[in-house]
Amino acid sequence: MTPPDETLPDAYFEDVYRASADPWNFETSAYEHAKYARTLAALPRERYARALEVGCSIGVLTGLLAERADTLLSVDVNEQALARARERNRDRRNVTFERRRLPAEAPPGPFDLIVLSEVGYYFSTRDLEEVLDVLTGRLAPGGDLILVHWTPFVPDYPQTGDAVHGAALRRTPASLTHRCGERHEHYRLDVLSKPGT
C-alpha cells in the first residue's frame, strides 16, 4: 500500500524518538558506519568552509562531518534528537544545531557543502521539489550537494530513496552537475555540484 503523498508531520518523529533514543541504530549499526565512511570518501573536497547537514538526528554523522568543515550547521525538526546531537557533539566548537523544518525554514546560505542523508523521503513530492530548489539556491558556486538514501521501500515514507535521487538528478545539467554516483545493496549515493562562477 502506497502512503499518502504528504510530508511526515513533526508528531511522527516525536513518537519515533519517544520510543527509542536511537531509533535507526546510528550509533551501533555496521551498515550505518560503512555508509558514513562511503559518504565521507565521496566528498570531492578534503575541507569545506561552511557546511549544512539537513536532518542530523542524534548527531552521529554530524561529528564526522565536523572534521571536514570549518563551520557546520546541523538542523532537524525534532528537539529530542537535537538534544542528543548537542550532547554528543558538545566539544565541537564549529558545530551549531538548530530546529528547522524545510523548505519554509531553510537557513540562509551560501554553503560550500550540503548533506541530505536519509531525510529526503520524508517529504511529499511537492515539498521535496521545493527543498531541492531551495538547497540548490543556497549552494555556493562550485559547492557540493551530497545525497545518501536507503533504497528499499518503507511503507511509512511518501518517497523512496530512488525517487529522491531522481528528483535531484533532474536538476542536471543546468542547475547542478552530477559528479559521481554509487549504488550499494541498500542505499545509493550521489554527489552533485553547482557550476562555479
ROSE-4610 file (N, C-alpha, C; in Angstrom, 1 decimal, always signed):
// ROSE-4610
residu = [M/M/M/T/T/T/P/P/P/P/P/P/D/D/D/E/E/E/T/T/T/L/L/L/P/P/P/D/D/D/A/A/A/Y/Y/Y/F/F/F/E/E/E/D/D/D/V/V/V/Y/Y/Y/R/R/R/A/A/A/S/S/S/A/A/A/D/D/D/P/P/P/W/W/W/N/N/N/F/F/F/E/E/E/T/T/T/S/S/S/A/A/A/Y/Y/Y/E/E/E/H/H/H/A/A/A/K/K/K/Y/Y/Y/A/A/A/R/R/R/T/T/T/L/L/L/A/A/A/A/A/A/L/L/L/P/P/P/R/R/R/E/E/E/R/R/R/Y/Y/Y/A/A/A/R/R/R/A/A/A/L/L/L/E/E/E/V/V/V/G/G/G/C/C/C/S/S/S/I/I/I/G/G/G/V/V/V/L/L/L/T/T/T/G/G/G/L/L/L/L/L/L/A/A/A/E/E/E/R/R/R/A/A/A/D/D/D/T/T/T/L/L/L/L/L/L/S/S/S/V/V/V/D/D/D/V/V/V/N/N/N/E/E/E/Q/Q/Q/A/A/A/L/L/L/A/A/A/R/R/R/A/A/A/R/R/R/E/E/E/R/R/R/N/N/N/R/R/R/D/D/D/R/R/R/R/R/R/N/N/N/V/V/V/T/T/T/F/F/F/E/E/E/R/R/R/R/R/R/R/R/R/L/L/L/P/P/P/A/A/A/E/E/E/A/A/A/P/P/P/P/P/P/G/G/G/P/P/P/F/F/F/D/D/D/L/L/L/I/I/I/V/V/V/L/L/L/S/S/S/E/E/E/V/V/V/G/G/G/Y/Y/Y/Y/Y/Y/F/F/F/S/S/S/T/T/T/R/R/R/D/D/D/L/L/L/E/E/E/E/E/E/V/V/V/L/L/L/D/D/D/V/V/V/L/L/L/T/T/T/G/G/G/R/R/R/L/L/L/A/A/A/P/P/P/G/G/G/G/G/G/D/D/D/L/L/L/I/I/I/L/L/L/V/V/V/H/H/H/W/W/W/T/T/T/P/P/P/F/F/F/V/V/V/P/P/P/D/D/D/Y/Y/Y/P/P/P/Q/Q/Q/T/T/T/G/G/G/D/D/D/A/A/A/V/V/V/H/H/H/G/G/G/A/A/A/A/A/A/L/L/L/R/R/R/R/R/R/T/T/T/P/P/P/A/A/A/S/S/S/L/L/L/T/T/T/H/H/H/R/R/R/C/C/C/G/G/G/E/E/E/R/R/R/H/H/H/E/E/E/H/H/H/Y/Y/Y/R/R/R/L/L/L/D/D/D/V/V/V/L/L/L/S/S/S/K/K/K/P/P/P/G/G/G/T/T/T]
num = [1/1/1/2/2/2/3/3/3/4/4/4/5/5/5/6/6/6/7/7/7/8/8/8/9/9/9/10/10/10/11/11/11/12/12/12/13/13/13/14/14/14/15/15/15/16/16/16/17/17/17/18/18/18/19/19/19/20/20/20/21/21/21/22/22/22/23/23/23/24/24/24/25/25/25/26/26/26/27/27/27/28/28/28/29/29/29/30/30/30/31/31/31/32/32/32/33/33/33/34/34/34/35/35/35/36/36/36/37/37/37/38/38/38/39/39/39/40/40/40/41/41/41/42/42/42/43/43/43/44/44/44/45/45/45/46/46/46/47/47/47/48/48/48/49/49/49/50/50/50/51/51/51/52/52/52/53/53/53/54/54/54/55/55/55/56/56/56/57/57/57/58/58/58/59/59/59/60/60/60/61/61/61/62/62/62/63/63/63/64/64/64/65/65/65/66/66/66/67/67/67/68/68/68/69/69/69/70/70/70/71/71/71/72/72/72/73/73/73/74/74/74/75/75/75/76/76/76/77/77/77/78/78/78/79/79/79/80/80/80/81/81/81/82/82/82/83/83/83/84/84/84/85/85/85/86/86/86/87/87/87/88/88/88/89/89/89/90/90/90/91/91/91/92/92/92/93/93/93/94/94/94/95/95/95/96/96/96/97/97/97/98/98/98/99/99/99/100/100/100/101/101/101/102/102/102/103/103/103/104/104/104/105/105/105/106/106/106/107/107/107/108/108/108/109/109/109/110/110/110/111/111/111/112/112/112/113/113/113/114/114/114/115/115/115/116/116/116/117/117/117/118/118/118/119/119/119/120/120/120/121/121/121/122/122/122/123/123/123/124/124/124/125/125/125/126/126/126/127/127/127/128/128/128/129/129/129/130/130/130/131/131/131/132/132/132/133/133/133/134/134/134/135/135/135/136/136/136/137/137/137/138/138/138/139/139/139/140/140/140/141/141/141/142/142/142/143/143/143/144/144/144/145/145/145/146/146/146/147/147/147/148/148/148/149/149/149/150/150/150/151/151/151/152/152/152/153/153/153/154/154/154/155/155/155/156/156/156/157/157/157/158/158/158/159/159/159/160/160/160/161/161/161/162/162/162/163/163/163/164/164/164/165/165/165/166/166/166/167/167/167/168/168/168/169/169/169/170/170/170/171/171/171/172/172/172/173/173/173/174/174/174/175/175/175/176/176/176/177/177/177/178/178/178/179/179/179/180/180/180/181/181/181/182/182/182/183/183/183/184/184/184/185/185/185/186/186/186/187/187/187/188/188/188/189/189/189/190/190/190/191/191/191/192/192/192/193/193/193/194/194/194/195/195/195/196/196/196/197/197/197]
x = [+0.8/+0.0/+0.9/+0.6/+1.4/+0.9/+1.8/+1.4/+0.9/+0.1/-0.3/+0.9/+0.8/+1.9/+1.9/+2.2/+2.2/+3.5/+4.1/+5.3/+5.0/+5.9/+5.6/+5.6/+4.6/+4.4/+5.4/+5.6/+6.5/+6.1/+4.8/+4.4/+4.9/+5.1/+5.7/+7.1/+7.9/+9.3/+9.2/+8.3/+8.2/+7.9/+7.0/+6.7/+7.9/+8.6/+9.8/+10.8/+11.2/+12.2/+11.7/+10.4/+9.9/+10.1/+9.9/+10.0/+11.5/+12.4/+13.8/+14.8/+15.8/+16.8/+17.6/+17.7/+18.5/+17.6/+16.5/+15.6/+16.1/+17.1/+17.7/+19.1/+19.4/+20.7/+21.9/+21.9/+23.0/+24.3/+24.2/+25.4/+26.1/+25.3/+25.8/+25.8/+25.0/+24.8/+26.1/+26.5/+27.7/+27.3/+26.0/+25.6/+25.7/+25.3/+25.4/+26.8/+27.7/+29.1/+29.8/+29.5/+30.0/+29.5/+28.2/+27.6/+28.3/+28.5/+29.2/+30.6/+31.3/+32.6/+32.6/+31.6/+31.5/+31.1/+30.2/+29.8/+31.0/+31.8/+33.0/+33.9/+34.1/+35.0/+34.6/+33.3/+32.7/+32.8/+33.1/+33.2/+34.3/+34.0/+35.0/+36.2/+35.9/+37.0/+37.4/+38.6/+39.0/+38.4/+38.2/+37.7/+36.7/+35.7/+34.7/+34.7/+34.5/+34.4/+33.1/+32.0/+30.7/+29.8/+29.3/+28.5/+27.2/+26.2/+24.9/+24.5/+24.0/+23.5/+22.0/+21.3/+19.8/+19.3/+18.6/+18.2/+19.3/+19.9/+21.0/+20.7/+19.5/+19.0/+19.9/+20.5/+21.2/+22.6/+23.1/+24.4/+25.6/+25.3/+26.5/+27.3/+26.6/+27.2/+27.8/+27.1/+27.5/+28.9/+29.3/+30.6/+31.7/+31.4/+32.3/+32.4/+31.3/+31.3/+32.0/+31.9/+32.6/+34.1/+34.6/+36.1/+36.5/+35.5/+35.8/+35.3/+34.8/+34.2/+34.7/+34.9/+35.3/+34.1/+32.9/+31.7/+30.6/+29.8/+28.8/+27.5/+26.4/+25.1/+24.3/+23.9/+23.1/+21.7/+20.7/+19.3/+18.5/+17.4/+16.4/+15.1/+14.0/+12.7/+12.4/+13.2/+12.9/+13.8/+13.2/+14.0/+14.7/+14.0/+14.7/+15.9/+15.9/+17.1/+18.1/+17.7/+18.7/+19.4/+18.7/+19.3/+20.4/+20.1/+21.1/+22.3/+22.0/+23.1/+24.0/+23.4/+24.2/+25.0/+24.5/+25.3/+26.4/+26.2/+27.2/+28.3/+28.0/+29.0/+29.3/+29.2/+29.3/+30.7/+31.7/+33.1/+33.5/+32.6/+32.9/+32.4/+33.4/+33.0/+32.6/+32.8/+32.5/+31.1/+30.3/+29.0/+27.9/+26.9/+25.7/+24.5/+23.6/+22.4/+21.2/+20.3/+19.0/+17.8/+16.7/+15.5/+14.9/+14.7/+14.2/+13.4/+12.3/+11.6/+11.7/+12.3/+12.4/+11.2/+10.8/+11.6/+11.4/+10.3/+10.0/+11.0/+11.7/+12.7/+14.2/+14.4/+15.8/+16.7/+17.8/+18.8/+19.4/+19.7/+20.4/+21.7/+22.1/+23.4/+24.3/+25.4/+25.6/+26.4/+26.3/+27.0/+27.9/+29.1/+30.0/+29.7/+29.0/+28.6/+27.2/+26.3/+25.0/+24.9/+24.6/+24.4/+22.9/+22.3/+20.9/+21.0/+21.1/+21.3/+20.1/+19.4/+18.4/+17.2/+16.9/+15.8/+14.9/+15.4/+14.6/+13.3/+13.2/+12.0/+10.9/+11.1/+10.1/+9.2/+9.6/+8.9/+7.9/+6.8/+5.9/+6.6/+6.0/+6.6/+6.8/+5.8/+5.8/+6.9/+6.9/+7.9/+9.3/+9.5/+10.8/+11.3/+10.5/+10.9/+11.3/+10.5/+10.8/+12.1/+12.3/+13.5/+14.7/+14.7/+15.8/+16.1/+15.0/+15.2/+15.8/+15.3/+15.9/+17.3/+17.7/+19.0/+20.0/+19.5/+20.3/+20.6/+19.6/+19.8/+20.7/+20.8/+21.7/+23.1/+23.3/+24.7/+25.5/+26.7/+27.7/+28.1/+28.5/+29.1/+30.3/+30.3/+31.3/+31.0/+29.9/+29.6/+29.1/+29.1/+28.7/+27.5/+26.6/+25.4/+25.5/+25.5/+25.6/+24.3/+23.8/+22.5/+22.9/+22.4/+22.6/+21.2/+20.6/+19.3/+19.2/+18.5/+18.1/+17.1/+17.4/+16.6/+15.4/+15.4/+14.2/+13.0/+11.8/+10.6/+10.3/+9.8/+9.4/+7.9/+7.0/+5.6/+5.2/+5.9/+5.5/+5.9/+6.9/+7.5/+6.8/+6.6/+5.9/+6.8/+8.1/+9.0/+9.9/+10.5/+11.6/+12.9/+14.0/+15.3/+15.6/+15.2/+15.4/+14.6/+13.4/+12.6/+13.3/+13.9/+14.6/+15.8/+16.6/+17.7/+17.4/+16.3/+15.8/+15.4/+14.7/+14.3/+15.6/+16.6/+17.8/+18.5/+18.6/+19.3/+18.5/+17.3/+16.5/+17.0/+17.7/+18.3/+19.6/+20.0/+21.3/+20.8/+21.7/+23.0/+22.9/+21.7/+21.6/+21.9/+21.2/+21.4/+22.5/+22.7/+23.7/+24.4/+25.6/+26.4/+26.5/+26.3/+26.4/+27.9/+28.5/+29.9/+30.1/+29.3/+29.5/+28.3/+28.1/+27.0/+27.4/+26.9/+27.2/+25.9/+25.7/+24.6/+25.1/+24.7/+25.1/+23.8/+24.0/+22.9/+21.6/+21.8/+20.6/+20.5/+21.5/+21.4/+22.1/+21.8/+22.5/+23.1/+24.1/+24.8/+25.1/+24.8/+25.0/+25.6/+26.6/+27.2/+27.0/+26.4/+26.1/+26.8/+27.3/+27.9/+27.3/+27.3/+26.8/+27.9/+27.6/+28.7/+29.3/+30.6/+31.3/+31.1/+31.5/+31.3/+32.4]
y = [-1.2/+0.0/+1.2/+2.2/+3.4/+4.4/+5.0/+6.0/+7.3/+8.2/+9.4/+10.3/+11.1/+11.9/+13.2/+13.0/+14.1/+14.1/+15.2/+15.3/+14.7/+13.9/+13.4/+14.5/+14.5/+15.5/+15.4/+16.5/+16.5/+15.4/+15.2/+14.2/+12.8/+12.5/+11.2/+11.0/+12.0/+11.9/+12.0/+12.7/+12.7/+11.3/+10.6/+9.2/+8.3/+8.5/+7.7/+7.8/+9.1/+9.4/+9.1/+9.2/+8.8/+7.3/+6.5/+5.1/+4.6/+5.3/+4.9/+6.1/+6.1/+7.2/+7.1/+6.0/+5.8/+4.9/+5.4/+4.6/+3.9/+4.4/+3.8/+3.2/+3.1/+2.4/+3.1/+4.4/+5.2/+4.9/+4.7/+4.5/+3.2/+2.1/+0.8/+0.0/+0.4/-0.4/-0.4/-1.6/-1.7/-1.1/-1.3/-0.7/+0.8/+1.5/+2.9/+3.4/+2.7/+3.1/+2.9/+1.9/+1.7/+2.8/+3.1/+4.2/+5.5/+5.8/+7.1/+7.1/+6.0/+6.0/+6.3/+5.7/+6.0/+7.4/+8.0/+9.3/+10.3/+10.1/+11.0/+10.8/+9.5/+9.3/+9.9/+10.1/+10.6/+12.1/+12.8/+14.3/+14.7/+15.6/+16.0/+16.8/+17.5/+18.3/+17.7/+17.9/+17.5/+18.3/+19.6/+20.5/+21.5/+21.9/+22.9/+24.1/+25.3/+26.4/+26.4/+26.2/+26.3/+25.2/+24.3/+23.2/+23.2/+22.5/+22.3/+20.9/+20.3/+19.0/+19.0/+18.5/+18.5/+17.2/+17.3/+16.0/+15.3/+16.0/+15.5/+14.4/+14.2/+13.2/+13.4/+12.3/+12.4/+12.7/+13.1/+13.7/+12.8/+11.6/+10.7/+11.1/+11.2/+11.7/+13.1/+13.9/+15.3/+15.3/+14.5/+14.5/+14.2/+13.4/+13.0/+14.2/+14.8/+15.9/+17.1/+17.3/+18.4/+18.4/+17.2/+17.1/+17.6/+17.8/+18.2/+19.7/+20.4/+21.7/+22.7/+23.9/+25.0/+25.3/+25.4/+25.6/+24.7/+24.1/+23.1/+23.5/+23.7/+24.0/+22.7/+22.1/+20.8/+21.1/+20.7/+21.0/+19.8/+19.8/+18.7/+19.3/+18.5/+19.0/+18.6/+17.7/+17.1/+17.5/+18.1/+18.7/+17.5/+16.4/+15.3/+14.8/+14.7/+14.3/+15.4/+16.6/+17.7/+17.8/+17.5/+17.5/+16.4/+15.3/+14.2/+14.6/+15.2/+15.6/+16.7/+17.6/+18.6/+18.0/+17.1/+16.4/+15.6/+14.9/+14.1/+14.9/+16.1/+17.0/+18.2/+18.1/+19.3/+19.9/+19.1/+19.6/+20.2/+20.1/+20.5/+22.0/+22.9/+24.3/+24.8/+24.1/+24.5/+24.1/+23.4/+22.9/+23.7/+24.1/+24.8/+23.9/+23.7/+22.9/+23.9/+23.7/+24.5/+23.6/+23.9/+23.2/+24.0/+23.3/+23.9/+22.9/+23.3/+22.5/+23.0/+22.2/+22.7/+22.3/+23.0/+24.0/+25.4/+25.6/+27.0/+27.6/+26.8/+27.4/+27.1/+27.0/+26.7/+27.8/+27.5/+28.6/+29.3/+30.5/+31.3/+30.8/+30.8/+30.3/+31.5/+31.4/+30.2/+29.1/+27.9/+26.8/+26.1/+25.7/+25.1/+23.6/+23.1/+21.6/+21.6/+20.8/+20.5/+19.0/+18.4/+17.0/+16.7/+15.9/+15.4/+13.9/+13.4/+12.0/+11.4/+10.4/+9.7/+10.6/+11.6/+12.5/+12.9/+12.8/+13.3/+12.6/+11.3/+10.6/+10.8/+11.7/+12.1/+13.2/+13.8/+14.9/+14.5/+15.2/+15.0/+15.3/+14.9/+15.2/+16.7/+17.5/+18.9/+19.5/+19.1/+19.7/+19.3/+18.0/+17.6/+18.5/+18.8/+19.6/+21.0/+21.5/+22.9/+22.8/+21.7/+21.6/+21.6/+20.8/+20.7/+22.1/+22.8/+24.1/+25.1/+25.0/+25.9/+25.6/+24.3/+23.9/+24.3/+24.1/+24.4/+25.9/+26.7/+28.2/+28.6/+27.7/+28.1/+27.6/+26.8/+26.2/+27.3/+27.5/+28.4/+28.0/+28.9/+28.4/+27.5/+26.4/+25.4/+24.5/+24.7/+23.9/+22.5/+21.7/+20.3/+19.9/+19.2/+18.6/+17.1/+16.5/+15.0/+14.4/+13.4/+12.8/+11.3/+10.8/+9.4/+8.9/+7.8/+7.4/+5.8/+5.3/+3.9/+3.7/+2.6/+2.4/+1.4/+0.4/-0.4/+0.4/-0.1/+0.6/+0.6/+1.7/+1.8/+2.3/+1.5/+1.8/+3.2/+3.6/+4.9/+6.1/+6.0/+7.1/+7.5/+8.8/+9.2/+9.1/+9.0/+8.8/+7.6/+7.1/+6.2/+6.9/+6.2/+6.8/+7.1/+6.2/+6.4/+7.6/+7.8/+9.0/+10.3/+10.3/+11.5/+11.8/+10.8/+11.0/+11.3/+10.7/+11.0/+12.5/+13.0/+14.4/+15.3/+15.0/+15.8/+15.7/+14.6/+14.4/+15.1/+15.4/+16.1/+17.6/+18.0/+19.4/+19.5/+18.4/+18.4/+18.4/+19.0/+19.7/+21.2/+21.8/+23.2/+23.8/+23.3/+23.9/+23.2/+21.9/+21.1/+20.2/+19.8/+18.8/+17.6/+16.4/+15.1/+14.7/+14.7/+14.4/+12.9/+12.2/+10.8/+10.1/+8.8/+8.1/+6.7/+6.2/+4.8/+4.2/+2.9/+2.1/+0.9/+0.9/-0.3/-1.1/-2.2/-3.1/-2.5/-1.6/-1.0/+0.5/+1.2/+2.6/+3.1/+4.3/+4.9/+6.3/+6.7/+7.9/+8.7/+10.0/+10.8/+12.1/+12.6/+13.9/+14.8/+16.0/+17.0/+18.3/+19.0/+20.3/+21.4/+22.6/+23.8/+24.4/+24.7/+25.3/+26.5/+26.7/+27.8/+29.1/+30.2/+31.4/+31.6]
z = [+0.0/+0.0/+0.0/-0.9/-1.0/+0.0/+0.8/+1.8/+1.1/+1.7/+1.1/+0.8/-0.3/-0.7/+0.1/+1.4/+2.4/+3.2/+3.4/+4.3/+5.6/+6.2/+7.5/+8.5/+9.4/+10.4/+11.6/+12.3/+13.4/+14.4/+14.6/+15.6/+15.2/+14.0/+13.6/+14.2/+14.2/+14.7/+16.2/+16.8/+18.3/+18.8/+18.1/+18.5/+18.4/+17.2/+17.0/+18.1/+18.4/+19.4/+20.8/+21.0/+22.4/+22.6/+21.5/+21.6/+21.8/+21.2/+21.2/+21.1/+21.9/+21.9/+20.6/+19.9/+18.7/+17.8/+17.2/+16.5/+15.2/+14.6/+13.4/+13.7/+14.9/+15.3/+14.7/+14.7/+14.1/+14.8/+16.2/+17.0/+16.8/+16.5/+16.6/+15.3/+14.3/+13.1/+12.2/+11.9/+10.9/+9.6/+9.2/+7.9/+7.9/+9.0/+9.1/+9.1/+9.8/+9.9/+8.5/+7.8/+6.4/+5.5/+5.6/+4.8/+5.1/+6.4/+6.7/+6.1/+6.1/+5.5/+4.0/+3.3/+1.9/+1.7/+2.5/+2.4/+2.4/+3.4/+3.6/+2.5/+2.0/+0.9/-0.4/-0.6/-1.8/-1.9/-0.8/-0.8/-1.7/-2.7/-3.6/-3.0/-1.9/-1.3/+0.1/+0.5/+1.8/+2.9/+2.6/+3.6/+3.0/+3.8/+3.4/+4.4/+3.9/+4.8/+5.6/+4.9/+5.5/+5.0/+5.9/+5.5/+6.2/+5.6/+6.1/+6.1/+7.2/+7.3/+7.6/+6.7/+6.8/+7.5/+8.6/+9.2/+10.0/+11.0/+11.7/+12.7/+13.1/+14.0/+15.3/+15.8/+17.1/+16.9/+15.7/+15.6/+15.4/+14.9/+14.7/+13.5/+12.4/+11.2/+11.3/+12.1/+12.4/+12.8/+13.8/+14.3/+13.3/+12.3/+11.3/+10.3/+9.9/+9.0/+9.6/+10.9/+11.6/+11.4/+11.2/+10.9/+9.5/+8.7/+7.3/+7.0/+8.0/+7.8/+8.8/+8.4/+9.3/+10.2/+9.6/+10.4/+9.8/+10.6/+10.2/+10.9/+10.2/+10.7/+10.5/+11.6/+11.5/+12.0/+11.2/+11.5/+11.6/+12.3/+12.4/+12.9/+12.7/+13.1/+14.6/+15.1/+16.4/+17.5/+18.6/+19.7/+20.5/+20.6/+21.3/+20.7/+19.3/+18.6/+18.7/+18.6/+18.7/+20.0/+21.1/+22.4/+22.5/+21.9/+21.9/+21.0/+19.9/+19.0/+19.6/+20.3/+21.0/+22.1/+22.9/+23.9/+23.3/+22.2/+21.6/+21.1/+20.6/+19.9/+20.7/+22.0/+22.9/+22.8/+22.5/+22.4/+21.1/+20.1/+18.7/+18.6/+18.7/+18.7/+17.3/+16.3/+14.9/+14.5/+15.4/+15.0/+15.7/+15.0/+15.5/+15.2/+16.1/+15.9/+16.0/+15.1/+15.1/+14.7/+15.3/+14.9/+13.8/+12.6/+11.4/+10.7/+10.0/+9.1/+7.7/+6.8/+5.4/+4.7/+3.6/+3.0/+3.6/+4.3/+4.8/+5.6/+6.4/+7.4/+7.0/+5.7/+5.2/+5.6/+6.2/+6.6/+5.5/+5.7/+4.6/+4.2/+3.0/+2.5/+2.4/+1.6/+0.8/+1.7/+1.2/+1.8/+0.8/+1.2/+0.2/+0.1/+1.2/+1.2/+1.8/+1.2/+1.8/+1.8/+2.9/+3.1/+3.3/+2.4/+2.5/+2.6/+3.9/+4.1/+4.9/+4.3/+4.9/+5.4/+4.6/+5.1/+3.9/+2.7/+1.5/+1.3/+1.7/+1.5/+2.5/+3.5/+4.4/+3.8/+2.7/+2.1/+1.1/+0.9/-0.2/-1.5/-2.6/-3.9/-4.0/-3.7/-3.8/-2.9/-1.7/-0.7/-1.1/-1.6/-2.0/-3.1/-4.1/-5.2/-4.7/-3.7/-3.2/-2.3/-1.5/-0.8/-1.7/-2.7/-3.7/-4.3/-4.7/-5.3/-4.3/-3.1/-2.0/-1.7/-1.6/-1.3/-2.5/-3.7/-4.8/-4.8/-4.4/-4.3/-3.2/-2.1/-1.0/-1.2/-2.3/-2.6/-3.2/-2.7/-3.3/-4.6/-5.5/-6.8/-6.6/-7.2/-7.0/-5.8/-5.1/-3.9/-4.2/-3.3/-3.4/-2.6/-3.3/-2.6/-2.7/-1.5/-1.5/-0.9/-1.6/-1.2/-0.9/+0.2/+0.5/+1.1/+0.5/+1.0/+0.8/+1.8/+1.8/+0.6/-0.1/-1.3/-1.2/-0.3/-0.2/+0.2/-0.2/+0.1/+1.6/+2.1/+3.5/+3.5/+4.0/+3.9/+4.5/+5.5/+6.1/+5.3/+4.4/+3.8/+2.5/+2.2/+1.0/-0.3/-0.1/-1.2/-1.0/-2.1/-2.0/-2.1/-1.8/-2.0/-3.4/-4.3/-5.7/-6.2/-5.7/-6.2/-5.8/-4.6/-4.1/-5.0/-5.3/-6.1/-7.6/-8.0/-9.4/-9.5/-8.4/-8.4/-8.5/-7.7/-7.7/-9.1/-9.6/-10.9/-12.1/-11.9/-12.9/-13.0/-12.0/-12.0/-12.8/-13.3/-14.2/-15.6/-16.5/-16.2/-16.0/-16.0/-15.9/-14.5/-13.5/-12.2/-11.4/-11.7/-11.0/-12.0/-11.6/-12.4/-11.6/-12.2/-11.5/-11.5/-10.3/-10.1/-10.1/-9.3/-9.2/-8.5/-8.7/-8.2/-7.8/-6.7/-6.3/-5.9/-6.2/-5.7/-5.0/-3.7/-2.9/-2.6/-1.8/-1.7/-1.1/-0.2/+0.5/+0.4/-0.3/-0.4/-1.6/-2.0/-3.1/-2.6/-3.4/-3.0/-4.3/-4.3/-5.5/-5.0/-5.8/-5.5/-6.7/-6.4/-7.4/-7.0/-8.0/-7.8/-8.5/-7.9/-8.6/-9.4/-10.7/-11.5/-10.9/-11.0/-10.4/-11.3/-10.7/-11.4/-12.5]
